[in-house]
Amino acid sequence: MIAIIDYGAGNLKNVKHALTLLNIDSYITGNPRELTQADGIILPGVGAFGEAMKRLREQGFVDEIVSQVNDGKPLLGICLGMQLLFDKSYEHGEHDGLGLIDGEIVRFSSREKVPHMGWNQLRLKQTTPLNDRVQDGDYVYFVHSYYARAKDENDILHETTYGDTFTSAVKRDHVMGMQYHPEKSSRVGMQLLKNFGEMVR
C-alpha cells in the first residue's frame, strides 16, 4: 500500500489513477500520522519550492517524512516532490528542503527557454531494479523551470540534457525522485511506477 501525500500542491489524481491501472493499492492522505500505515510513500508536487515546504511544515509532514525514511520506508518524489528531497532551492529566494539528498535546486540558464516542457531523453546512471525494462534514450515528459544539481554522483539515477546536462532522477538507497512526470510518460513512466511498486512490495 502506497500513501500519496496531499499538501495542496500535487498532481494527486493522475498519480493515483496510474497506480490503479498497475493494480498497486494506494490512498491519498493529508494526515501525517497516516503515513505509518503505508509500505511506501509518494511525494508529488507542482508549483513553487518555498510554498510547498511551508505547507508541508504547517501540516506536520516534514518530521514524519524524515522519520518514515529513517525507518527504511521507500519514498518517491515526483517533479517538485523530487526537488523537495534536496538540501535547498534558489527558487524565489533561498529555501531549505527535506535534506534527504545532498545538493541544490537551481534555475535553467537564460540561454534555454523555460519552462523545459515536453518529451526528452534519459541517460541511465545506475543499475537498479527501479530501471528494470527502462533503456538509455527512453523518453519521458517534463514540465519545470528549475533543476537539481546532485552533490554526489552516486545519487544520480538518470540524467537529461536541455542545454546543460542535469539530474533528472535520483536514488539513494530507498529514497528516490523523478523530475519528470512518470504518470504522464506513457509506457516508460508506467514501467518506472511499476518498478517502484515492486520495491515497496
Secondary structure, 3 states (H helix, E strand, C coil): CEEEECCCCCCHHHHHHHHHHCCCCEEEECCHHHHHHCCEEEECCCCCHHHHHHHHHHCCHHHHHHHHHHCCCCEEEECHHHHCCEEEECCCCCEECCCCEEEEEEECCCCCCCCEEEEEECEECCCCHHHCCCCCCCEEEEEECEEEEECCHHHEEEEEECCCEEEEEEEECCEEEECCCHHHCHHHHHHHHHHHHHHHC
